[in-house]
Amino acid sequence: YGDSNILFFHVPKVAGRSFNYMLYKTENSLHITAKNYLKFFNKHFNNNFSFSMMRCPVERLISSFYFLKSGGTKDCRVNYNSIFDSEIFNSIETFIENYLDKDKDLSLDHVLMPQHHYFSESNNILVDHIGIIDRVDLTLNLLNRYSDNILNLPYKNKNNYSYKIKLSKRHKEIINRVYSQD
């Protein structure tokens, strides 16, 4: 986090690269949880403003699925081709029915972990602010109070999958059940 007095805890597939670039002038980040950061940098954590962003679980899962299926981005590769070429990944509906609804084991890749995993521990929120991506303007207004610079969010790694994919009510219910704490 360098010299910044703002700590951003990046939930995958929730504009993290854009926030990292805006705050730290790099698109690269660790997907470190607030819980782990607190263990190693307790003083820094407690002396600075911390936040994370959230997104509708259905939109985030759609984005995560296609991110994994495509092998990531040129800067953030995901190399589990044998898994992502398997029958379960034939379609997002098949993935929801045969992986998400069956195992409840979301450890296949960090992009599938529940959002709350990145900013809370045992139902206790550890960060100062949780922003909602659909109302990013509210978070930017708040961050500008803590920054010496005017912060404007660039768009990095944006995709439009979630607006093109129409899931059934049943598939949305499965996603919302699995990610009920988000």
N, C-alpha and C positions, 0 to 999 in steps of 0.2 A: 504493500500500500504506500510505500515511499514516504514522502513528507505530508501526505494528505491528512487532514483531520476528519475525513469522511471515510468510513469503512463500508464497503459494499460486499454483501454476501450473495454471490451469483447463483441463482437457481437456474439450472440449464433450461434453455428454450424460452427464456423470459427477458429478452433484450440485454442479456449480460454483456455481450461484446460491445454493444453501443454504450452502455454505462461505463464499462472499463475504459473505453477510449475517451469518453467525456471526462472522467475523473482522473485517470492515470496516464493518458496518452499511449495506451497499449490495448490491443484487442485480446491479448493473452491473459488468462487468469487461472487461478486455482479454483476448483469447486470445493473449497474448504467450508466446512460448516462453522457456524458461529460457536457451537459447542467446542469444536477442536481448536479454533482460533483462541478462544478464551483460555484453554489449557496452557497454550504456549505464550500468549501475549496478553495476559490478564490486564496489566496496567494500561497498555495501549488501547485495548478494547474499552476499558472503563473510562478512559480520558478523551474519547472521541465519539462522534456521532456515528451510529451504525444503522444500516438499513438493508432491506432486501425487497425484491419485487415479486409479485404473484400474477398469475394469469388464470383464466378460466381453465379448469382441468381438462375439459373436452378439447379445447383448442390446443392446449399444451401437448396432450397425448398425440393428437394428429401430427403436430409439428415434430414431436419426438420420433414417432414411427417413421416418417419419411426421411428424417435426418439419419436414423440408423439404417434404413433400407438403402439409402443412397451412399452409405459409407462415410458420412460426415461432410465436411467442407475441405477445401484445399489446405486450410490452416489447422483444421481439427479433424483428423482422420479417425474413423472407426473401422477397425480391421477384424471383424468377425464374419467374414463373407460366408463361411459354411453355415453359420446360424441364420444370417439374414437372407440367405438364399433358400432356406428350408421351407417346407410347406406352411408352417405357421405364419411366415411372413409373406405368403402369396397375396394377401389383401389385408387391409386394416381391420375389416370385419372378422376375418379368420384369426388374426392376432388377438383381438379383443376376446373372442369366444374361447380360444384354445390356449391362450397364455395368461392374459390378464384375469380372466374370470375363473381360471382353474387353480393356478399355483399360488397366487398372491405373493409370489417371490419376485420382487421388483429389482433384484440385485444384478440382473443381466447387464445393465449399463446405468451409469449415474443419471442419465437423462430420464430414466423411468422412475427414479426415486421420488417419493412425495415431496412437494414443495416445502412443507413445514419442517422436513428433515434438515433443511439448510439453515433455518433461523430459530429453531426451538429445541427444547429438550424436556421430555416428560410433560408435555403440554404447557410448559413455561416459555413464553416468548423471550428471547435473549436480546433481540435488536431493539433499537429505539423506534423504528418506523418500518412498517410493511406497506409498500405501495402496490397499487393495482395498475397493471399495464394499460388498461382502458382509460385510466385517469392519471396518466403519467404527468400531466401538467401540475397536479397537486404535489406530487413528489418533487418535481423540478423546482417549484416555488419554495418548498421547504429546504431543499439542498442549497439553494442560492443564499439562504440565511447563514449557512455554515461555510460557504466558500468565499475565498478572496477574489474569485473570478466569476463572471457571468457564465452560467452553465447552459449549454444548448445540446440537446441529445441528437447525435448523428444516427443515421440508420445503417447498421452493419448487419450482415447475415440475415436479412429479412426474407421471409418466404410467404407465400399466399396459400399454402395448402389448406389451412383451416377454413378458409372462406370458400374453397372449391368442393370440399368433401361434405357430403350430407349423410350423416349417420342416422340409423333408426333410433327410435325412442328407447328400445331395449339396449342397444349398444351404448347410448349416452347414460342410461341408468347404471350399467355395469361400471363405466368409467367413474361416474360420480360416487358409486358405492366404494370402489377400490380407493379412490382419493377423497374420501369423505372428510378427512381432517384438513383438506386444503380448501 
